[in-house]
Amino acid sequence: MIQKSIYLKKSNAMKNKTFTLFVLACLFFNTSSNAQQILCGPDCPEQLNVPEANVGLIFLYQPPLADYICEYDHTGACLGGTVLFSLPVEFSNFEASLDERNVVLKWKTLSETNNEYFEVLRSADGKDFQSIGEVNGQGTTLETTEYAFVDKNAIAGDNYYMIRQVDFDGKYTVSLLQTVNVPKTKKLELSNIIRSGDDLDVSFNAVEEGSYTLQVFNLMGQEVTSQSIYVQEGQNEVHFNIPTKGLFVFTIANEADRLTEKIMK
């Protein structure tokens, strides 16, 4: 039984237009045009607190343990209710976990009806979702089925995931949302500094190759030396010369990352 949730669907005014999710727990589904209607008040709350006013959007709410849904306009005002139809796929659970830099998605269905495939959706902000893969469904079955998908290209930071289940006739439902945070990693890490007179050799490790700029500054913020370098993936070594003594700061940087270290000479 689906517990208390907020649902969202397109209104007729939004047909053939894109829209943005504003709720983190949402389920999309199609209601039957001849479904039994119910009234606001005893069955459906008169007012629903929606995240914000959204012209053209209709919000759906299912009271706890109820077999009907309540429909609201973009302000949260009740428009009436509809007896809930049977979902084509009965989700048992959906979970997401981090495995090194990969995100592993697992979900289970208790039954499926006319289920063609699952589409995996990912978002960086919880609003705008993109498809990143598909998993074939079982068609129609009363048996429990387990599914898995590995996102090998998860972005650093928060990743929001949903599973969209698509029928053979094109109708679909969408699972609740899961979030996984992928920690940011340093692309450059210092390995060693070797001093020999005025010469310095700096060894560092790079996660990926790319173009960088090496700069050395004195304590007055004045640039002592600068050079463009191309960094290879793995271990790198760069050589530069500082003819005077003192405390210096060197940086190896581009638009995406920066390695900064102090050097006493």
Secondary structure, 3 states (H helix, E strand, C coil): CCCCEEEEEECHHHCCCCCCCCCCCCCCCCCCCCCCEECECCCECCECCCCCCCCCEEEEEECCCCCEEEEECCCCEEEEEEECCCCCEEEEEEEEEEECCEEEEEEEEEEEEEEEEEEEEEECCCCCCEEEEEEEEEEEECCCEEEEEEECCCCCEEEEEEEEEEECCCCEEECCCEEEEECCCCCEEEEEEEEECCEEEEEEEECCCEEEEEEEEECCCCEEEEEEEEECCEEEEEEEECCCCCEEEEEEECCCCEEEEEEEC
